[in-house]
């Protein structure tokens, strides 16, 4: 069962299911995925190079709040080695936007 997610997180997840880069970018301010990616151009490049070619779809199955960040866990599947992979997304939200996101396996 997919948990209830806050709107910017739900918007990101919904766009990811469609592999819609513009939709994935919409709720973001900053993303940290093993490196700092700031601004829409850097995030677009990251999504276009790391998500879209291998069709990575994240399906959340748990959500919890940790003194600020919203932690969402689930499986990511696609055309990548070891698929599906269990990932943890740590969302920092600000003013109905994703201020920061850290993704770990």
C-alpha positions, 0 to 999 in steps of 0.5 A: 500500500502506498502511504499518504504523502505530502503534496510536493513529495506526492507530486514528485512521485507521480511525475516519476511514475510517468518519467516526466522530467518537467514534473519531477523538477516542479517541486524542487529547489535543491537535490543532493544525490551523492553530490550537490545539484542546485537549480533546475538546469543541474537537476534536469541534467541529473534526471535526464542522465541518471533516471530517464535512460534507465527508466527508474521508478520509485514506489514508496511504501513507508513514510515517517517524519524525523525532526524536520525531514520527511523520510520516504522508503520504497523500491526503485525499479528500472533497467539498472543493475540489482533492480529493484533497489530499496532506497531512502529519500529524505525530503526537506520541505519549505513553503510547499516545495522540496528544498532538499532531497538526499537519496541513499540505498 
